[in-house]
């Protein structure tokens, strides 16, 4: 074992970064992290501190403020509502109003082309529209593949 890590309890007792346990610690670590990332030419030890603090902040936020996964129809409904759109406004991305309805009701998955168009329209990464278990269909008519 390295002499640096010979006594981690002593390091922590002397103020080394440790696991974040509450929002006050999160605020303090975030403040320091912003100060460090604002440096024009951080030293190697400052870069290490940035990496370590980032990991600690991300861990705490993931445990306490994670955003629950949602399905693509819920995301599209939210975007339609937030932008004051109607299902008819989505025809260019889906091809028809019935295709929009079928997707929003859960009867159809998105095709890769629809994902691409939605990503462009809403200026969001494509993976937003692809939830686990909700992968888009490759295309509507692939030879040798039966549609479900």
C-alpha positions as CSV (number, residue, x, y, z in Angstrom):
1,X,0.0,0.0,0.0
2,X,1.2,3.5,-0.8
3,X,2.4,5.7,2.0
4,X,-0.1,8.3,0.9
5,X,-3.0,5.9,1.7
6,X,-1.3,4.3,4.7
7,X,-3.8,6.1,7.1
8,X,-6.9,7.3,5.2
9,X,-8.7,8.0,8.5
10,X,-5.9,10.5,9.4
11,X,-6.2,12.1,5.9
12,X,-10.0,12.6,6.4
13,X,-9.5,13.9,10.0
14,X,-7.1,16.6,8.5
15,X,-9.8,17.8,6.0
16,X,-9.4,15.6,3.0
17,X,-12.6,15.4,0.9
18,X,-15.0,12.7,2.1
19,X,-18.4,11.4,1.2
20,X,-21.1,14.0,1.1
21,X,-23.9,13.3,3.7
22,X,-26.2,16.3,3.5
23,X,-27.2,19.4,1.4
24,X,-25.0,21.7,3.4
25,X,-21.9,19.6,2.5
26,X,-23.2,19.4,-1.1
27,X,-23.4,23.2,-1.2
28,X,-19.9,23.6,0.2
29,X,-18.3,21.1,-2.1
30,X,-20.1,22.6,-5.1
31,X,-18.9,26.1,-4.2
32,X,-15.3,24.8,-4.1
33,X,-15.8,22.9,-7.3
34,X,-17.0,26.0,-9.1
35,X,-14.0,28.0,-7.8
36,X,-11.6,25.3,-9.0
37,X,-13.1,24.9,-12.4
38,X,-12.9,28.7,-12.9
39,X,-9.1,28.6,-12.7
40,X,-7.4,29.3,-16.0
41,X,-4.5,27.0,-15.5
42,X,-5.2,24.5,-12.7
43,X,-2.2,22.6,-11.2
44,X,-2.2,18.8,-11.4
45,X,-3.4,18.6,-7.8
46,X,-6.2,21.0,-8.5
47,X,-7.2,18.9,-11.5
48,X,-7.3,15.8,-9.2
49,X,-9.4,17.8,-6.7
50,X,-11.8,18.7,-9.5
51,X,-12.2,15.1,-10.5
52,X,-12.6,13.9,-6.9
53,X,-15.1,16.6,-6.0
54,X,-17.1,16.0,-9.2
55,X,-17.4,12.3,-8.3
56,X,-18.5,13.1,-4.8
57,X,-21.1,15.6,-5.9
58,X,-22.4,13.4,-8.7
59,X,-22.7,10.5,-6.2
60,X,-24.7,12.5,-3.7
61,X,-27.0,14.1,-6.4
62,X,-27.6,10.7,-8.0
63,X,-28.6,9.2,-4.6
64,X,-30.8,12.2,-3.5
65,X,-31.9,14.0,-6.6
66,X,-32.0,11.5,-9.4
67,X,-34.4,12.1,-12.2
68,X,-36.7,9.1,-12.5
69,X,-36.6,7.3,-15.9
70,X,-39.7,7.8,-18.0
71,X,-41.1,6.4,-21.2
72,X,-40.9,8.1,-24.6
73,X,-44.7,8.7,-24.9
74,X,-44.7,10.7,-21.6
75,X,-41.7,12.7,-22.8
76,X,-43.4,13.6,-26.1
77,X,-46.7,14.4,-24.3
78,X,-44.8,16.7,-21.9
79,X,-43.0,18.5,-24.8
80,X,-46.3,18.9,-26.8
81,X,-47.9,20.4,-23.7
82,X,-44.9,22.7,-22.8
83,X,-44.7,24.0,-26.4
84,X,-48.4,24.5,-26.9
85,X,-48.5,21.9,-29.7
86,X,-51.2,19.5,-30.8
87,X,-51.0,16.0,-32.1
88,X,-51.5,17.4,-35.6
89,X,-48.3,19.5,-35.2
90,X,-46.4,16.2,-34.8
91,X,-47.4,14.8,-38.2
92,X,-44.1,15.8,-39.9
93,X,-42.2,13.7,-37.3
94,X,-44.6,10.7,-37.3
95,X,-46.1,10.7,-40.8
96,X,-49.8,10.8,-39.8
97,X,-52.0,11.9,-37.0
98,X,-53.0,8.3,-36.4
99,X,-49.3,7.3,-36.0
100,X,-49.0,10.0,-33.4
101,X,-52.0,8.7,-31.5
102,X,-50.9,5.1,-31.7
103,X,-47.5,6.0,-30.3
104,X,-48.9,8.2,-27.5
105,X,-51.3,5.5,-26.5
106,X,-48.4,2.9,-26.3
107,X,-49.5,0.9,-29.4
108,X,-46.4,1.7,-31.4
109,X,-42.8,2.2,-30.9
110,X,-40.7,4.9,-32.5
111,X,-38.8,4.2,-35.7
112,X,-35.2,5.4,-36.0
113,X,-36.4,8.0,-38.4
114,X,-39.0,9.3,-36.0
115,X,-36.3,9.5,-33.2
116,X,-34.1,11.5,-35.5
117,X,-36.8,13.9,-36.5
118,X,-38.0,14.3,-32.8
119,X,-34.4,15.0,-31.8
120,X,-34.0,17.7,-34.4
121,X,-37.4,19.3,-33.7
122,X,-36.9,19.5,-30.0
123,X,-33.1,20.0,-30.1
124,X,-32.6,17.1,-27.6
125,X,-30.3,14.1,-27.8
126,X,-31.9,11.1,-29.5
127,X,-31.4,8.9,-26.4
128,X,-34.0,11.0,-24.6
129,X,-36.6,9.3,-26.8
130,X,-35.1,5.8,-26.4
131,X,-35.9,4.3,-23.0
132,X,-34.6,0.8,-22.0
133,X,-36.9,-1.8,-23.5
134,X,-38.3,0.9,-25.8
135,X,-35.7,0.7,-28.5
136,X,-36.9,2.1,-31.8
137,X,-37.8,-0.1,-34.7
138,X,-35.1,-0.3,-37.3
139,X,-37.5,0.5,-40.2
140,X,-41.0,-0.3,-41.2
141,X,-40.2,-2.8,-43.9
142,X,-37.1,-4.8,-43.5
143,X,-37.0,-7.9,-45.7
144,X,-37.2,-11.2,-43.8
145,X,-38.5,-9.6,-40.6
146,X,-42.0,-10.0,-39.4
147,X,-43.7,-7.1,-37.7
148,X,-45.2,-7.7,-34.2
